Amino acid sequence: MKKMALKFDFSNLFEPNISGGLREEDLESTKEKVIEAIKNFTENTPDFARLDRKWIDSVKELEEWVVNFDTVVVLGIGGSGLGNLALHYSLRPLNWNEMSREERNGYARVFVVDNVDPDLMASVLDRIDLKTTLFNVISKSGSTAEVMANYSIARGILEANGLDPKEHILITTDPEKGFLRKVVKEEGFRSLEVPPGVGGRFSVLTPVGLFSAMAEGIDIEELHDGARDAFERCKKEDLFENPAAMIALTHYLYLKRGKSISVMMAYSNRMTYLVDWYRQLWAESLGKRYNLKGEEVFTGQTPVKAIGATDQHSQIQLYNEGPNDKVITFLRLENFDREIIIPDTGREELKYLARKRLSELLLAEQTGTEEALRKNDRPNMKVIFDRLTSYNVGQFFAYYEAATAFMGYLLEINPFDQPGVELGKKITFALMGREGYEYEIKDRTKKVIIE
């Protein structure tokens, strides 16, 4: 199949398409700083954009082992959960886990447990055969409370059923340090490495995401090819040849104008978790209290998820007529893997639908929503997928990772840390009685509780 590159349509971010939109001179005013960001990206390429060949090779070394399993259960949270979910839903049929192994051509089912909700964990355990299940435990630090809890549960259940945990658990963690690396060294578990310089939300193209993808038959070479081609394009200094730089620049300029919300609206249920992956990337990377000078800036753009056409009936009223504080990105899929023809019922009222493809209606809904927003002068753009393939999903990941790095440069913040997450983790450890962590929740002077 011919590799089709993603297309980006920024038209509805600019005048005269929308009143009050961006103009050429707006780009010029910040162009020099964007070019600085591109040069910095090129000369000091972040580890996530290096796409080290050993990431694929280390995963493929486990190929003969993983074919023995009918099911892979990923135990992760944050980037190590959302990346796997994005790959699974975008590149496998929505009913993949309900298919027989024969229908899956021998490839594994993949479940992702990315919470410590007992109903979620139990529902997955109820659906698997432990004898043919592999648990992939993912934590870079090796101390993530949620992952450690689910690891303990999985290990305990395996042992209770007379199964050797070393034959049913794969550990993906830091190559040198942390509790999980200690377990690998002391007990002989198979393992993969989380590259030290790659944070969780940027890790989908590393072994963190590649292993489950390989297990369910996704072409991980094509995934990297798409990302590599995209990252090369991210080095172009011509903004109209660099989609990632244009995403960052336009969102930065709109943020300066008070557009503090970034909506991503996917017109395909299979792209649902691409949006979820983007939400974490944009929120955790860019929501910062301090800039690089240590000054309080309280910056960031709040990402919001929407699914078309579903959320036309729940959110679009607000987007069209509510506060004009949003930039909206549509994900549009031109060709679906399956198609359904709407039958002719014989009723005159439904003639306009008769013998049309269901995808025609969905794409018309996207176009109609886009045009309504344009008429209401609400800035919006499109990312256009010809098909959902490993190549263009790899491109999507790469462009938005680079755009996040560029946006961080423009905002003069560090997009690669997450200090606002750490306090909650420390309090949780204290509440659960972990040694070395103390925190007392002081009694609140004023209580407003309704029972």
N, C-alpha and C positions, 0 to 999 in steps of 0.2 A: 504494500500500500504506500502511495506517495506521501512523503512527509509534508504536512500542511502547517505552515507557521501560524501562530495566533495573529489576529488583527486587532488593532486598537483604534477606536473611533472617539476622538476627543472633541468633535465638532460642537456638541451642545454644551461645552464649557465656555464657549467664546461668543462675543458679539460678532455679527448682528443676530446670530441664531437665538440668543437669549438676551434680553435687556439687562444691562448691568453685568454682563459676562466679562471674561478676560479679554484683553486686547494685546496686540503684538508688543506694544510698549511696556505692558506689565511683565511680559516674559523678559524683555531686555533689561529691566531694572534688577532682576535677580539672576540673570543668565550667567554672569561671571562667577557667582558663588556656586551655582550648579555645576559649572565646568570644573571648579575646584574639587567638588565632591566626586565627580567622575574620575578626575586624575588621581585623587586619593584612593579611590576604589581600584583603579588600574595598577597603581604603584604599590599599594599596600593591600593586596587582595585579601578580603576576609577568608578565614579558613573554610567557611561553608561554601564559598564560591570556587574553591580549588578542585573539588570533585575528584579527590584522590582515587586512583585506580584500585588501590588496596581495599577501598570500601566495598566495591563489587566483588573482588576476588575473595575476600574473607567470608562473604555471604555465600558465594558459590561453592566454597569448600564444604559447606554443610548440606549441599543439595542432595547427596545420596542418603544422608541421614533423615532429612525432613520428609522424603517420599514415604517413609514408614508411617507417617501420621495422617489421619483423616482430618484432624482439627488442630489449628493453632489458636491459642488464647493469649492475646497480648495483655500483659499487666503493666500499665503505664498511666501517666497522668500528664496533663498539659501537652507540650509538644510531642512527647513520646506516645500519647494516645491519639491526639488529633491528626498528626501526620499519617498514622496508620489508618485511621478512619477515612481520611480524605482519599488515600490511595484505594482503599477497599471499595468505597461507594462509587467513586468516579470511574474506576477501571474494571469493575466486575458487575454483572447484572444485579439488580436490586434483590433478586430472589436467590442469589448465589448460595447462601448458607442453607437454603431449603432444598437445593438440588441434590440428587444422588451423586455418589463419587464418580460413577460412570458418566453422568451428564457434565461433571466438572473435569472430565478427561484426566482423572486421577489427582488433580490438585486439591489442596486443603481448603476447608472452610476456615474463615478467620473471624473470631470474635474479639472485641476490644473491651476490656473492663477498665474504665478510666475514672472510677469513683469508688468510694467505700460504702456505697448504698447496699445494704444486705439484700434487698430485693433484686438489684441488678446482678450481683455476684451469684446469688442462688439460682436465678433464672438461666444463667449461662451454665452453671454446674449441672442443672437439671437436663440440659440438652446435649451433653457430651458423654462419650465413652472414655473414661480415664485411660484405658489401655491403648487407645489410639489418639491420645491428645498430648500435644506439646505446649507447655507454658513458656512464653517468652517474657521474662521479667526485665523491665527496662527502667533504670534509674542511674543517671550520670553520677550523682553524689553517693549513691548506695545507701542513702539515709532518708529518702522520701517516705514519710510516715504512711501515706496511702498505699504506695507500692509495697512497702515492707509488710503491711498488714495483709495484703492480698497474696503476696509471696508466701507468708507464713501459713495462710489458709490452704493454698494450693499444695504446698509441701506436706502439711499435716494430713490432708485428704489422701494424697498419693501414698504416704507411709501407712496410713490406716487401712488402705486397700492392698497392702503388700507389694507396692510398686516402688522401684528404685527412683528417687527423685532425680538422680544424675542422668537418668535415661529419659526423663520427661520434662526437664527444666533447662532452658537456655538463658543465660544471664548476659545482658547487654549493659555495660557500665564503663566507668573510667578505666583506662588501661593500667593504671598504677595504684590508685588509692581508693579508699572507701570500703565500707562493710562488704558490699557484694564482691568486690575484687578479692577481698580476704577470703570469702567463701569459695570463690573459684580456685584460689591458690591452695587452700587447705583441704578442700574436699573433692577437687577434680572435676568440677562442672565444666561443660562446654561453654564458651563465651564469645561474645563479640565486643568490639570497642566503640565507645562513644568518643569521637575525636575531642581531645582536651579543649581545643579552641572553638568548639561549636556548641552554642547554647541549645537547649531543648527545642525552642520554637523555630530554630533554623536547621534542625537535624533530620528532616524528612528524607533527604537525599543521601544520608549516611546509613550505616547498618541499622540504625534505629527504625527507619522506614523500609529499607530495602529487603530485610529478611522476610517479613510477612508478605511483602509484595511478591517475592520469588516463590514463596510457599503456595500462593494461590495463582501462580502462572502469569503474573504481570511481567512484561519484558523490561527488566531493570536496566539493560544496556540502552534501550531506546529512551528510557526515563532520563538517564544521564546525558544522552546525545541531545535531547531537547533542552535540558538545562544548560549544557555546555554552549550550545549555539546562542541561547538567550544571554548568558553571561558575557559572551564575546560582544554581542550587540550593546550590552550595557556600558561598554567602554567607549562608545562613539560619542564624540563631543558635539555633534550636530543633534540638537534636541529633537528634531523631527525624524531622526533615525534611531532614537533611543527611547523606547516606551517606558522603561523604568524611571528614567530621569524626568520624562514628561508627567508621569503619574505623581512623582514626588513634588515637582515644581507646581503643578496646578493645584494639588491638595494643600500645599504650603501657602500659596497665594490666597486660596479661599479660606483657609484657617485664619489668616491675617484679617480677612473681611468678616470674621465671625461665624464662618461655617464650621462649627465645632463637631459636627456629626458626619461620619462617613458610612453611608448605607451601601451594602453590597447585596444585590438582588439577582439570584440565579434562576434562570428559566429552564430548569431541569432538576428533577429531584436527585439525580445522581451527583449533582454539583453541590448539594447541601453542605457536605463537610469540607469542600474547598472554601466555602464561606466561613465556616467555623474555624478552620485553620487560619484564614486571613484575620479573623477577629482577634485571636490571641496574638498573632504577629504584630498587628497594628497597635493594639491596646497595651500590651506588656512592654513593647519596645519604645513607644513614643510617649506614654503617659508618665511624665517625670516632674517632680517638685523642683529639682535644681538643674541648672544648666552646667556646662563644663567649667564655668568660673565660680561655681558654688552659690550663684544667685538664685533666689526663689523665683520661679517662672510659672509653675503650675500649668505646664503645657500638655498638649496631646489632643488627639481627635478621637472621639468615641465611635467605635465601629458598631454597626447595627446589622443584623442578619434579616434578610427577607427572601421569600421564595415565590416566584411567579408561576402560575397565576394566583396561587393561594392567597398571598398577602395583598393582592389588589383589593381583596375584600376585607382586609383588616388594617392595613397601614397607609394605603395610597391617598385616602382622604386627607390624612395629616400631612403627607408629603406635598400634596398639591395646594392645600389651602391653609395649612398651619404655619408655624414659624419657618421663615426661609433661612434655616440654619444648617442645611444639609448639602453634601455632595453625594450623588447617587451613581453607583457603578452597576451596570447590567452585565451579567454573564449570559451570553446568547449562544446556543448550540444549534448549528444549521442542519445537521444530519444526525438523526437518532438511530440507534442500533436496531430498533424494532419499530414497526409502524402498524397503526390500526386505522381502518377506514370507517368513517361514520356512516351507518346505513341510512337509506331513504325510508322513513317511516310512513311516507304518503301524506303526512300532514303539511299543509301549506305553510304553517307558522315555522316549520323547521326546514324548509326547502334550502335556506341559505347554508345549512350545515351538511346537507345530503351529499354523500360520496366525496366529502373532503377528508383529507388526512388529519388525524388528531393533532399532529405536529403543526399543521398549518394554522389551526386555531391558536395553539400555544404561542407560536411566533407572531401571529397577528396581535395577540394580547400584549406581547412585549413591545411591538412597534406602537400600538395604541397608547400604552402607558408612557413610553418615551416621548411621544408627540404631545400628550397631555401635559407632561412635566415641562416640555419646552414652551408650550403656549402659556404656561403659568410662570415662566422665567425661573425655573428651578434647574440648576446646573446638573448635568448628567453626562455620562460617558458609557462606552460599551467595550467589553472584551469579547471577541467573536471567535468561537471554536468551530472549525469545520466539522470535526468529530472529536469524541473523547478517546484519545489515544495516549499511550505512554509518552510519546514524544511531546505532544502539546500540553499535557498535564505537567511534565517536567519543565517546560517553558514557563508555565503559569507560576510554579513554585519559584523559579529563578528570578523572574521579573519582579515579583512582589517582595522577595527577600532583598534584592538590590534596591528597589524603591524605598524600602524601609531604611536601609543604610543611608541612602541619599537624603531622605526626610530627616533623619537624625542629624546629619551634617548641617542641613539648612536650619534646624531648630537649635543647633549648638548644644545638643544633649548626647548622652551615651545611650545608643539604642540597644546595647548588648547586655545591660544589667537589669535587675528588677528589685531594687531595694525595698519597694513598697510591698513586696510579697513576703519578705523575710520576717517581719514582726509577727504576723499571723501564724507563721510556722513555729516560731519560738514559743508563743503562747500555747499553741496546741501541744507541743512537746511537754511544756510544764503541766498542763491540765491532765495529760496522760501519764505523768509521773516519771518522765525520762530524766535520768541522772544528769546533773549539770545544768538543768534549766529550771528557773524559778520565776514565777509570776503570780501575783495575787490580784484578782479582779476586785477592785475596791467597791464597797457597797455604794450604790447610786443614791445621792441625796434626794432626788426627785424620781418617783416611780409612777409611770402611767401604764397600768396593766388592766386589761379587760378580760374577765373570765366568764 
